[in-house]
Amino acid sequence: MHKAGFVNIIGCPNVGKSTLLNALVGERLSIITSKAQTTRHRIMGIVSANNYQVVFSDTPGIIQPQYKLQEKMMEFVITAFSDADVFLLITDVFEDIKLQDSFLTKLQKTKVPILLLINKIDIATQEQLEQKVSEWKLKLPLSEIFAISALQKFNIDKILSRIIELLPSGAAFFNKDELTDKSERFFVSEIIREKILLNYKKEIPYSVEVLVNAFKEEDVIIRIQADILVERDSQKGIIIGNKGDALKKTGTLARLEMEKFFNKKVFLELFVKVEKNWRADDKKLKRFGY
């Protein structure tokens, strides 16, 4: 009997959703930084074997939207509520229960199985863990609770086994050798955006979008040209830095990451352009895939 289904990962920002996806899939598909709102899209990671296929979805952290881009990000979360065969609700030992009432109510009413994963137990005490388990049992009494460390991969195999037990019978949705629904260009833009999140402070990373204009794979090298889009001229100057030093550093770090990701030499050319108020413009957001 073959099993197949969609397993959607939901939760608030910074609880470890992307780290969990990468641990479950065994590939670095989602960018991971300590900044909130790192994940902007719904990213699928596919795990296949002879008798099953699990399609995991990493979604943006649940927030109260402040502008158009965040509204579009929350639409990805809402769609994740509509097509799940299993929910992975991830929280951590240190997080107050901040899940919005509307989402909590949906989870309380759903007939879909919920695996509630309490993350970061590698840096918590037993007492902290027990306290958090008690709190969540009151909120979601029908969920199955697992203590995990996504970073250390503790209990990941146990969760995968339980997911497979819960999946419906059915044929695979994707070819068995596929790892994700996203294109190579998507991962190029995510890698560049990750380096910007890591290397620039304050509002800058949240004002940035990356457009990959050229991706040409040759025998021994991949040639890539991308634009880093910002909202204001002052942000353009900060991204470029003194004598171009900041942009050069970002480009070097991104290129090295891409070479690991694609297992091939990469030539990366970056340009910085101003796209005024793109986060609030429906047409521009649609063009950028939101």
C-alpha positions in Angstrom: 0.0 0.0 0.0 1.4 3.4 -1.1 0.8 6.5 1.1 1.0 10.1 0.0 -0.1 13.5 1.4 0.5 17.1 2.3 2.1 17.9 5.7 2.0 21.6 6.4 4.3 23.3 8.9 2.8 26.3 10.7 3.7 28.4 13.6 4.9 31.9 14.8 8.1 33.5 13.6 11.5 32.2 14.9 10.4 28.9 16.3 12.3 26.8 13.9 10.0 26.0 11.0 12.6 26.2 8.3 15.2 24.3 10.3 12.6 21.6 10.8 11.8 21.4 7.0 15.5 21.1 6.2 15.9 18.4 8.9 12.9 16.4 7.6 13.9 16.7 3.9 17.7 16.3 4.5 18.4 19.3 2.1 18.9 23.0 2.7 15.7 24.3 1.0 14.6 27.0 3.4 16.8 30.0 4.4 17.4 30.2 8.1 18.4 33.3 10.0 17.6 34.6 13.5 15.5 37.5 12.0 11.7 37.3 11.9 9.9 36.9 8.6 12.8 35.1 6.9 10.4 32.8 5.0 8.1 34.8 2.6 6.8 32.1 0.4 5.3 28.6 0.8 8.2 26.2 0.1 7.6 22.5 -0.5 10.1 19.8 0.4 9.4 16.3 -0.9 10.4 13.1 0.8 9.9 9.9 -1.2 10.4 6.2 -0.7 9.1 3.0 -2.3 5.9 3.0 -0.3 5.3 6.7 0.5 5.6 10.3 -0.5 5.4 13.2 2.0 5.0 16.7 0.6 6.1 19.1 3.4 5.3 22.8 3.2 7.2 25.5 5.1 5.0 28.6 5.5 5.8 32.2 6.7 5.6 32.8 10.4 2.1 33.8 11.5 2.0 37.6 12.2 -0.5 40.4 12.2 0.1 42.0 8.8 1.3 45.6 8.7 1.6 46.1 4.9 0.6 44.5 1.6 3.6 42.1 1.4 2.8 40.7 4.9 -0.8 40.3 3.8 0.3 38.2 0.8 2.6 36.2 3.1 -0.4 35.4 5.4 -2.3 34.2 2.3 0.3 31.4 1.9 -0.5 30.4 5.5 -4.3 30.4 4.9 -3.9 28.1 1.9 -1.8 25.8 4.1 -4.9 25.4 6.3 -7.0 24.3 3.3 -5.0 21.4 1.9 -3.3 19.6 4.8 -3.5 15.9 5.5 -1.4 16.5 8.6 -0.5 19.7 10.5 2.9 20.2 12.1 2.4 23.0 14.5 5.8 24.1 15.7 6.4 26.1 18.8 9.4 26.2 21.2 10.0 25.9 24.9 10.5 29.7 25.3 7.6 31.0 23.3 4.5 32.3 25.0 1.4 31.1 23.2 1.2 33.9 20.7 -0.7 32.1 18.0 -3.6 34.4 16.9 -7.0 33.4 18.1 -8.3 33.0 14.6 -5.7 30.4 13.7 -5.9 28.7 17.1 -9.7 28.4 16.6 -9.2 26.8 13.2 -6.8 24.2 14.7 -9.2 23.5 17.6 -12.0 22.8 15.1 -10.1 20.9 12.4 -10.5 17.2 11.8 -6.9 17.0 10.4 -4.4 15.4 12.8 -2.1 17.8 14.5 1.4 17.0 15.6 2.4 19.7 18.1 6.2 20.0 18.1 7.9 21.8 21.0 11.3 22.7 19.7 14.6 23.8 21.2 14.6 21.3 24.1 18.3 21.0 23.7 18.7 24.4 25.5 15.8 24.0 28.0 15.2 22.3 31.4 12.8 19.5 32.0 10.7 21.8 34.1 10.4 24.3 31.3 9.4 21.6 28.9 6.7 20.1 31.3 5.3 23.6 31.8 4.9 24.1 28.1 3.4 20.7 27.5 0.7 21.5 30.1 -0.1 24.8 28.6 -0.5 23.4 25.1 -2.6 20.4 26.3 -5.2 22.9 27.6 -5.1 24.8 24.2 -5.1 21.9 21.8 -6.2 18.8 23.8 -6.5 16.6 20.6 -3.0 17.2 19.3 -0.1 14.8 19.7 2.8 16.5 21.5 6.4 15.7 20.6 9.5 17.3 22.2 12.1 18.0 19.5 15.3 19.7 18.6 15.2 20.5 14.9 18.8 21.8 15.1 20.1 18.6 16.7 17.6 16.4 14.7 16.3 14.9 17.9 13.1 13.0 17.5 12.9 13.8 13.7 12.8 10.1 12.7 10.0 9.5 15.2 7.9 12.4 13.7 8.5 11.1 10.2 7.3 7.6 11.2 4.2 9.0 12.8 3.5 11.2 9.7 3.7 8.2 7.4 1.2 6.3 9.7 -1.3 9.2 9.5 -1.0 9.8 5.7 -3.9 8.6 3.4 -3.4 5.9 0.9 -2.8 7.2 -2.6 -0.4 7.7 -5.5 2.6 10.0 -5.5 1.9 13.7 -6.4 5.4 14.3 -7.8 8.1 12.3 -9.4 10.0 10.3 -6.8 13.3 12.0 -7.6 11.9 15.6 -7.1 13.0 17.4 -3.9 10.9 20.6 -4.2 8.4 22.4 -6.3 10.6 25.5 -6.5 13.0 26.4 -9.4 16.7 26.8 -9.3 16.2 30.6 -9.8 14.0 30.7 -6.7 16.8 29.2 -4.6 19.4 31.6 -6.1 17.2 34.5 -5.0 16.7 33.0 -1.5 20.4 32.5 -1.0 21.1 36.1 -1.9 18.3 37.3 0.4 19.6 35.2 3.2 23.1 36.9 3.0 21.4 40.3 3.0 19.4 39.3 6.1 22.6 38.2 7.8 24.8 41.2 6.8 22.6 44.3 7.0 20.7 45.7 10.0 17.4 47.3 10.8 14.8 47.7 8.1 17.1 47.1 5.1 16.6 43.3 4.7 12.8 43.7 4.9 12.9 46.2 2.1 14.8 43.9 -0.3 13.6 41.7 -3.0 15.8 39.7 -5.4 15.1 39.1 -9.1 17.2 36.6 -11.0 17.4 37.8 -14.6 19.7 35.2 -16.0 20.6 31.6 -15.0 22.8 29.9 -17.6 24.2 26.5 -16.8 27.3 25.5 -18.8 29.5 22.4 -18.5 31.7 23.6 -15.7 30.1 26.8 -14.5 26.7 28.4 -13.8 26.4 32.1 -14.9 23.9 34.1 -12.9 22.8 37.7 -13.0 20.5 39.1 -10.4 19.0 42.5 -9.3 18.7 43.4 -5.6 15.7 45.7 -5.4 15.2 48.2 -2.6 12.5 50.8 -1.9 14.6 54.0 -1.5 17.8 55.6 -2.9 19.3 55.7 0.6 18.9 51.9 0.9 20.7 51.4 -2.4 23.7 53.2 -1.0 23.7 51.1 2.2 23.5 47.8 0.1 26.4 48.9 -2.1 28.5 50.2 0.8 31.7 52.2 0.7 33.4 51.7 -2.6 31.1 48.7 -3.2 32.6 46.7 -0.3 29.2 45.6 1.2 27.8 44.4 -2.1 31.0 42.6 -2.9 30.9 40.8 0.5 27.3 39.8 0.0 28.1 38.6 -3.5 31.0 36.5 -2.4 29.1 34.8 0.5 26.1 34.1 -1.8 28.3 32.7 -4.6 30.1 30.3 -2.1 26.7 29.1 -0.8 25.4 28.6 -4.4 28.5 26.5 -5.3 27.7 24.2 -2.3 24.0 24.1 -3.2 24.6 23.3 -6.9 27.9 21.5 -6.5 29.3 23.6 -9.4 31.3 26.7 -10.0 29.2 29.9 -10.1 29.8 33.3 -11.7 27.5 35.8 -9.9 26.8 39.3 -11.1 24.7 41.6 -8.8 23.1 45.0 -9.5 21.2 47.2 -7.0 18.1 49.0 -8.2 15.4 51.1 -6.6 11.8 49.9 -7.0 9.8 52.4 -5.0 7.3 51.1 -2.4 7.2 47.6 -4.0 6.0 46.1 -0.7 2.7 48.1 -1.0 2.1 47.6 -4.7 -0.2 44.8 -5.8 1.1 44.7 -9.4 4.8 44.5 -8.3 4.0 41.9 -5.6 2.3 39.7 -8.2 5.4 40.1 -10.5 7.6 39.0 -7.7 5.5 35.8 -7.1 3.4 36.9 -4.1 
